[in-house]
């Protein structure tokens, strides 16, 4: 059996650099900030995030995103206030 390699994790400085690279008020910046914050807070993988729909995100009640994980099992990923704010800003801009 091949031992599993731990998934590399970004340190705080790398996360800050990513968020600074996304800074701005234009659509792409708002979208990218929401994406980075969701990755950091929920731990979801790229495939899960790519398949995320607006209906899968609950900003009104408990700040969670429901995704289909391995085996097509639903998994709930909670996220914090800054991610909720980033998602809200992105969704409002997207609606325009």
Secondary structure by P-SEA (a helix, b strand, c coil): cccccccccccaaaaaaaaaaaccccaaaaaaaaaaaaaacccccaaaaaacccccccccccbbbbbbccccbbbbbbbcaaaaaaaaaaaaaaac
